[in-house]
Amino acid sequence: MTGLAITEVSLSCSLGLDSAEACAAARAGLVRTSPVGTLNSANDPAMAKETLDGIPPLVVHTTPVVSDGYTGLGKLIAIGRPALQDLLKKAGLVSTEHAARTGLCLCVSDDHFVIRFGERLEPLGEQAFPSQQETRQEIADQLAQRLSATVEWVPHLQWATASGRLGLLSALAQASRWLKKGEVDRCIVGLLDSLVEPAVLQACANGRVLKSEAQPVGFMPGEAAAFLLVEQDIARAPGTTTLRLSALAHDRDFPYHDDEQQPLGRALSGVMQRALSSSQAELKTIPPVVIADLNGTEARAMDWGHALVHLRERYGEFDSSLWLPVESFGETGAATGGVAMCMALEAARRGHLPGGGALLVLCAENGGRAAMLLDAQAAEL
């Protein structure tokens, strides 16, 4: 998958429907949260706790205006449509003629929390319910068809997966195969997720990973749709800035919610070391910027802390800036990697990416670990 370039990005999130403005707001430290309106959290002791001032509302990071009143597949279409439309416009792919030979790869949630902590429904008859994985894959397939239809655009090839946070790797691998075989000239990779759905909120509260008055240690749910224009890494027009995927490594560790075993940073530090050593420059130290998906849960913090110990054994002390998308956008699940890449590219275009690159680290709840080395490439005028 190395040798790919992210040439354009778009983003729909709680901070707006424009990637440049949203990332600028995140850099300025702005946050836009609102009380959840899809369920009565005040009646649930796992979400609410009475204080002297009453029962504080459960707050989340919701996409403004466009996502109100939608749920399920409709929610993903609502937050995905403005982002896809914006990317097509930025890349000059609005007309059918220019959009020809463009692929579409989509990734949505694997519903880990609902499967792990959600309520299990019993079938009324003999026929069993389809599995949660089958349901999510069906949603992913429908999303690929209906989302492109809403913007009146027909992809040359399309592919979808419900693989959650590390689905980004599968989507990039599929895009890479199409590009290398010459089946497409470019590929749009979309990552969409919403953790403000009622069933997801309830499951997260049951699993004690949802930050609330009743559970102060946890994450604040969010939702986002991030789209990346992926092309072969070739010379670009003068004045353009792209993000090159120069190295990638992935591995597996114990799941974060395993009752018997806890990950202690070995797989996490391992993928970071392999990504750095497998790059062309074979970096001898950690890049100035590390973008991580720490979200406030104890298991991730413990895994990260142990990983830092292992990294210091090899690289010594390092002083990298740690960027956390969750601070600005909330926990965005499957969209996390896409949101991070939007932050990196928009920062590079404005000269705010120290060292001209970043190490992106992704950790899935089910044990998957991945690290990607991103290099900003600016074509000289």
C-alpha positions in Angstrom: 0.0 0.0 0.0 3.0 2.3 0.2 3.4 4.7 -2.7 -0.1 6.0 -2.4 -0.8 9.7 -2.0 -3.8 11.5 -0.4 -4.3 14.4 -2.7 -7.5 15.9 -1.4 -9.7 15.5 1.7 -13.2 16.5 2.9 -14.8 16.2 6.3 -18.3 16.5 7.9 -18.1 16.6 11.7 -19.2 18.5 14.8 -17.0 21.5 13.9 -18.6 21.9 10.5 -19.0 20.6 7.0 -15.7 21.9 5.6 -12.4 20.2 6.3 -10.2 23.3 6.2 -12.5 25.2 8.6 -13.1 22.2 10.9 -9.4 21.5 11.2 -8.6 25.2 11.8 -11.2 25.2 14.6 -9.7 22.1 16.1 -6.3 23.7 16.0 -7.7 26.7 17.8 -9.0 24.5 20.5 -12.7 24.9 19.7 -15.2 22.3 20.7 -18.9 22.1 19.8 -21.0 19.7 21.9 -24.7 19.4 22.5 -27.0 17.4 24.8 -28.0 14.1 23.3 -31.6 14.2 22.1 -32.1 10.6 20.9 -32.8 9.0 24.3 -33.7 10.0 27.8 -30.3 9.6 29.5 -31.6 11.1 32.8 -33.5 7.9 33.6 -30.5 5.6 33.2 -28.1 5.3 36.2 -25.3 4.2 33.8 -25.5 7.6 32.1 -26.8 10.1 34.7 -26.1 11.0 38.3 -27.9 13.6 40.3 -25.9 16.5 41.6 -26.7 19.6 43.7 -27.7 21.3 40.4 -29.9 18.5 39.2 -29.0 15.9 36.6 -26.5 17.2 34.0 -27.3 16.2 30.4 -25.3 13.7 28.5 -23.3 15.7 25.9 -22.0 14.5 22.5 -20.3 15.8 19.4 -23.0 15.8 16.7 -22.7 17.0 13.1 -24.7 20.3 13.0 -27.9 20.7 11.0 -27.6 17.8 8.5 -27.8 14.9 10.9 -30.8 16.0 13.0 -33.7 13.5 12.9 -31.8 10.7 11.2 -30.6 7.3 12.5 -29.0 4.1 11.1 -28.3 4.2 7.3 -30.1 7.5 7.0 -27.7 9.1 9.5 -24.6 7.9 7.5 -26.1 9.2 4.3 -26.9 12.6 5.9 -23.4 13.2 7.3 -21.7 11.6 4.3 -23.4 13.5 1.5 -21.9 17.0 2.1 -18.4 15.5 2.6 -18.6 13.5 -0.6 -20.1 16.4 -2.6 -17.3 18.7 -1.3 -14.6 16.3 -2.3 -16.0 15.8 -5.8 -16.1 19.6 -6.2 -12.5 20.1 -4.9 -11.1 17.4 -7.1 -12.9 18.6 -10.2 -14.9 15.3 -10.4 -18.4 16.9 -10.5 -19.0 16.2 -14.2 -19.4 12.6 -15.5 -16.6 13.1 -18.0 -14.0 14.0 -15.3 -15.3 11.5 -12.8 -14.8 8.5 -15.1 -12.5 5.7 -13.9 -12.9 6.8 -10.2 -13.4 4.1 -7.6 -15.2 4.3 -4.3 -14.3 2.4 -1.1 -16.3 2.9 2.0 -15.8 1.8 5.6 -18.4 1.9 8.4 -18.5 0.7 12.0 -18.1 -2.9 13.0 -20.6 -2.3 15.9 -18.1 -3.6 18.5 -19.8 -2.0 21.5 -23.3 -3.1 20.5 -22.1 -6.7 20.0 -20.0 -6.7 23.2 -22.3 -4.8 25.6 -25.7 -4.3 23.8 -28.9 -6.0 24.6 -29.5 -9.2 22.7 -33.0 -9.6 21.2 -34.7 -12.9 21.2 -36.4 -14.0 17.9 -40.2 -14.4 18.2 -40.3 -17.4 15.8 -38.0 -20.1 14.7 -36.1 -17.9 12.3 -33.0 -16.4 13.9 -32.0 -12.8 13.5 -29.1 -12.1 11.1 -25.8 -11.5 12.9 -24.7 -8.0 13.7 -21.8 -8.4 11.3 -24.1 -9.4 8.5 -26.4 -6.4 9.3 -23.5 -4.0 9.3 -22.1 -5.3 6.0 -25.5 -4.9 4.4 -25.6 -1.3 5.6 -22.1 -0.7 4.1 -23.2 -2.1 0.8 -26.4 -0.1 0.7 -24.5 3.1 1.7 -22.1 2.8 -1.2 -25.0 2.7 -3.7 -27.3 5.3 -2.1 -24.6 7.8 -1.1 -23.3 8.1 -4.6 -26.9 8.4 -5.9 -27.6 11.4 -3.6 -24.8 13.4 -5.2 -25.7 12.1 -8.7 -22.4 10.4 -9.3 -21.7 6.9 -10.4 -18.3 5.4 -9.4 -16.5 3.2 -11.9 -16.0 0.5 -9.2 -17.2 0.4 -5.6 -16.4 -1.6 -2.5 -17.6 -1.5 1.1 -16.7 -3.0 4.4 -18.0 -2.9 8.0 -14.5 -3.3 9.6 -14.5 -0.5 12.1 -11.4 1.6 13.0 -8.9 -0.5 11.0 -11.2 -0.7 8.0 -9.1 2.2 6.7 -6.3 -0.3 6.0 -8.6 -2.6 4.0 -10.0 0.3 2.0 -6.5 1.6 1.2 -5.4 -1.9 0.2 -8.4 -2.2 -2.2 -7.7 1.2 -3.7 -4.0 0.2 -4.1 -5.0 -3.0 -6.0 -7.3 -1.1 -8.3 -4.7 1.5 -9.1 -1.8 -0.9 -9.7 -4.0 -3.0 -12.0 -5.0 0.2 -13.9 -8.7 -0.4 -13.2 -9.1 3.1 -11.9 -7.2 6.4 -12.2 -8.1 7.5 -8.7 -10.1 6.2 -5.7 -12.2 7.9 -3.1 -12.0 6.4 0.3 -14.8 7.2 2.7 -14.9 6.5 6.4 -18.2 7.1 8.2 -19.4 6.4 11.7 -21.8 7.7 14.4 -21.5 6.8 18.0 -24.5 9.0 19.0 -27.0 6.4 18.0 -29.3 5.3 20.9 -28.3 1.6 20.8 -24.6 2.5 20.6 -24.9 5.0 23.5 -26.7 2.4 25.6 -24.1 -0.3 24.9 -21.2 2.1 25.7 -22.8 3.0 29.0 -23.3 -0.7 29.8 -19.6 -1.3 29.1 -18.6 1.7 31.2 -16.6 3.4 28.4 -19.0 6.3 28.0 -18.0 9.6 29.7 -20.9 10.9 31.8 -21.7 12.2 35.2 -22.1 8.6 36.3 -18.8 7.5 34.7 -16.3 10.3 34.5 -13.6 8.1 32.9 -14.5 7.4 29.3 -15.0 8.9 25.9 -17.4 11.5 24.5 -19.2 10.1 21.5 -19.0 11.8 18.2 -19.8 11.3 14.5 -18.0 12.1 11.3 -17.6 11.4 7.6 -14.1 11.7 6.2 -13.3 11.3 2.5 -9.9 10.9 1.0 -8.9 11.2 -2.7 -6.2 8.4 -3.1 -4.0 8.4 -6.2 -0.6 7.0 -7.2 2.3 8.9 -5.7 3.6 10.8 -8.8 4.7 14.4 -9.5 2.0 16.9 -8.9 1.3 20.4 -10.2 3.4 23.2 -8.7 2.0 24.6 -5.5 0.1 21.5 -4.4 0.6 19.7 -1.2 -0.2 16.0 -0.8 0.1 13.4 2.0 2.2 10.3 1.1 1.8 7.0 2.8 5.4 6.0 3.1 5.2 3.1 5.5 2.6 0.9 7.2 2.6 -1.9 9.8 -0.2 -3.7 11.6 -0.5 -6.5 14.2 -2.9 -7.9 16.8 -3.0 -7.8 20.6 -5.5 -8.6 23.3 -8.9 -6.8 23.0 -9.3 -3.8 25.2 -12.3 -5.4 27.1 -10.9 -8.8 27.6 -11.7 -9.9 31.2 -8.6 -12.1 31.5 -5.8 -10.4 29.5 -5.0 -6.7 29.0 -2.8 -5.4 26.2 0.4 -3.9 27.6 1.8 -2.0 24.7 3.9 -4.6 23.0 1.9 -4.8 19.7 1.3 -1.1 19.8 5.0 -0.2 20.1 5.9 -3.0 17.7 3.8 -1.5 14.8 5.2 1.9 15.4 8.8 0.6 15.3 8.2 -1.4 12.2 6.6 1.5 10.4 9.6 3.8 11.2 12.2 1.2 10.3 10.5 0.2 7.0 10.3 3.7 5.7 12.8 4.7 3.0 14.6 7.0 5.4 14.6 4.3 8.1 13.9 6.9 10.9 16.0 6.6 14.0 13.6 8.6 16.2 9.9 9.3 16.6 8.6 12.0 14.2 7.8 15.4 15.6 4.0 14.7 15.4 2.2 11.6 16.5 -1.5 11.4 15.9 -3.1 8.8 18.3 -6.6 7.6 19.0 -6.5 7.8 22.8 -10.0 8.6 23.8 -10.1 8.8 27.6 -10.7 5.1 28.4 -8.4 3.5 31.0 -7.5 0.5 28.8 -6.2 2.6 26.0 -4.3 4.8 28.4 -2.6 1.8 30.0 -1.7 0.3 26.6 -0.2 3.6 25.4 1.7 4.1 28.6 3.4 0.7 28.3 4.1 1.3 24.6 6.0 4.5 25.5 8.2 2.5 27.9 9.0 0.0 25.1 9.7 2.9 22.6 12.1 4.7 25.0 14.1 1.5 25.3 14.9 1.8 21.6 14.7 5.5 20.8 15.5 7.1 24.1 13.7 10.2 25.3 11.7 11.9 22.5 9.6 15.1 22.5 6.9 14.6 19.9 3.7 16.5 19.8 0.7 14.3 20.5 -2.4 15.1 18.5 -5.7 13.6 19.7 -8.6 14.0 17.3 -11.0 12.9 20.0 -10.4 16.2 21.9 -12.0 18.2 19.1 -14.3 15.8 17.3 -15.2 13.2 20.0 -14.8 9.4 19.5 -15.6 8.9 15.8 -14.9 5.1 15.6 -14.4 3.9 12.0 -13.9 7.5 10.9 -11.0 8.2 13.2 -8.2 7.4 10.8 -9.8 9.6 8.1 -10.3 12.5 10.5 -6.6 12.2 11.5 -5.5 12.3 7.8 -7.6 15.4 7.2 -5.9 17.1 10.2 -2.5 16.2 8.9 -3.0 17.3 5.3 -4.8 20.6 6.2 -2.0 21.3 8.7 0.7 20.6 6.1 -1.0 23.0 3.7 -0.8 25.8 6.2 2.7 25.0 7.4 1.5 23.8 10.8 2.9 20.2 10.5 6.4 20.2 12.2 8.9 18.1 10.3 6.6 17.7 7.4 5.2 14.4 8.5 3.4 12.5 11.2 3.0 9.0 12.6 -0.6 7.9 12.7 -1.5 5.2 15.3 -4.8 3.3 15.3 -6.0 0.8 17.9 -9.1 -1.2 17.4 -11.2 -2.4 20.3 -10.9 -6.0 19.1 -7.1 -6.0 19.3 -6.0 -4.7 16.0 -3.1 -2.3 16.0 -1.7 -0.2 13.1 0.8 2.6 12.5 1.2 4.7 9.3 4.0 7.0 8.4 2.6 10.1 6.6 4.9 12.5 4.7 3.7 15.8 3.4 4.9 16.4 -0.2 4.8 20.0 -1.5 5.4 20.5 -5.2 7.7 23.5 -5.8 6.5 26.5 -7.8 
